[in-house]
Amino acid sequence: MARDNPGWGYRRIHGELAGLGCKIAPSTVWQTLKDAGIDPAPERSAQTWRAFLEAQAKTILAADFFHVDTVLLRRLYVLFFIEHGSRRVHLAGITVHPTGEWVTQQARNHRRIRNSHHLTSVSIIWTGCS
């Protein structure tokens, strides 16, 4: 397992073995790896945060608000989505009173539009919403 998954340490390997029904102590896994000349707690090929984001960028979608004050002194809230992979910005909606239900519906609408265009699935990361 350690050779096939170089980023896994002895704790992860122990967990995988336990999931398969193998009753073995974590210290036994640690000693077995050490005896085989494999670092039990690897820094072997730890993926950097940047590399992780680059690999996942196609599926990350962020959402955020900004507000616009009009000439008539009204404040409008704008919800938008950003696709990290393509760097496209999608205007989701504008409202005077954003509620949780409204935001949820806008996200559903956006997802339905994406699915109808056969675009890749995304993970939505909400930022700035309180």
C-alpha positions in Angstrom: 0.0 0.0 0.0 2.8 2.4 0.9 4.5 2.0 -2.5 1.2 2.4 -4.4 0.2 5.4 -2.4 3.4 7.3 -1.5 1.6 10.1 0.3 0.1 7.7 2.9 1.7 7.4 6.3 1.4 4.5 8.7 -1.8 5.9 10.3 -3.6 6.0 6.9 -2.4 2.5 6.0 -3.6 1.3 9.4 -7.0 2.8 8.8 -7.3 1.3 5.4 -6.4 -2.2 6.8 -8.8 -1.8 9.6 -11.5 -0.9 7.1 -10.7 -4.2 5.3 -11.2 -6.1 8.6 -7.5 -6.6 9.5 -6.9 -6.3 13.2 -3.4 -4.9 13.5 -1.8 -2.3 15.8 -0.7 1.0 14.3 2.8 0.3 15.8 3.0 -2.9 13.8 2.3 -1.1 10.6 4.9 1.5 11.6 7.6 -1.2 12.3 6.7 -3.1 9.1 7.3 0.0 7.0 10.5 0.9 8.8 11.8 -2.7 8.3 11.0 -2.4 4.6 13.0 0.8 4.3 9.9 3.0 3.8 9.4 6.1 5.9 6.4 5.4 8.2 5.5 9.1 8.3 6.1 10.4 4.8 7.2 13.7 3.6 7.8 11.7 0.4 5.7 13.4 -2.2 3.5 15.7 -0.2 1.4 17.6 -2.6 1.6 21.4 -2.2 -1.5 23.5 -1.8 -0.9 25.1 -5.1 -0.6 21.8 -6.9 -3.8 20.6 -5.2 -5.7 23.7 -6.4 -4.3 23.4 -9.9 -5.5 19.8 -10.1 -8.9 20.6 -8.7 -9.5 24.0 -10.4 -11.8 22.6 -13.0 -14.3 21.6 -10.3 -14.1 24.5 -7.9 -16.8 27.2 -8.1 -16.8 30.1 -5.6 -19.7 32.3 -4.8 -19.7 35.8 -3.3 -21.8 39.0 -2.9 -21.0 42.6 -3.6 -23.4 45.5 -3.2 -24.2 48.5 -5.4 -25.6 51.8 -4.1 -27.8 53.4 -6.7 -28.4 57.0 -7.5 -31.7 56.8 -5.7 -29.8 55.7 -2.5 -31.0 52.1 -2.7 -28.6 49.2 -2.0 -28.7 46.2 -4.4 -26.9 43.0 -3.5 -25.3 41.0 -6.4 -24.6 37.3 -6.2 -22.1 35.9 -8.5 -20.2 32.6 -9.1 -16.6 32.3 -10.3 -15.4 29.1 -12.1 -11.8 28.7 -11.0 -10.8 26.5 -13.9 -12.0 28.8 -16.7 -12.0 32.0 -14.6 -15.5 32.8 -15.9 -17.8 34.9 -13.7 -21.6 34.2 -13.8 -24.1 36.7 -12.5 -26.5 34.7 -10.5 -29.0 37.4 -9.4 -29.6 40.9 -7.9 -31.9 41.6 -5.0 -32.7 44.2 -2.4 -33.1 41.7 0.4 -30.9 38.6 0.1 -32.1 35.7 2.2 -30.8 32.2 2.6 -33.7 30.8 0.6 -33.0 33.2 -2.2 -29.3 32.3 -2.3 -30.1 28.6 -2.3 -32.5 29.0 -5.2 -30.0 31.0 -7.2 -27.4 28.2 -6.6 -30.0 25.6 -7.8 -30.7 27.6 -10.9 -27.1 28.0 -11.7 -26.5 24.3 -11.2 -29.5 23.5 -13.5 -28.1 25.8 -16.2 -24.6 24.1 -15.9 -26.1 20.6 -16.1 -28.2 21.5 -19.1 -25.0 22.7 -20.9 -23.3 19.4 -19.9 -20.6 21.2 -18.1 -18.4 19.4 -15.5 -19.7 19.0 -12.0 -18.5 21.6 -9.5 -17.9 22.0 -5.8 -19.4 25.2 -4.5 -17.3 27.2 -2.0 -19.3 29.9 -0.3 -17.2 32.9 0.7 -18.2 36.1 2.3 -21.8 35.0 3.1 -22.9 35.7 6.7 
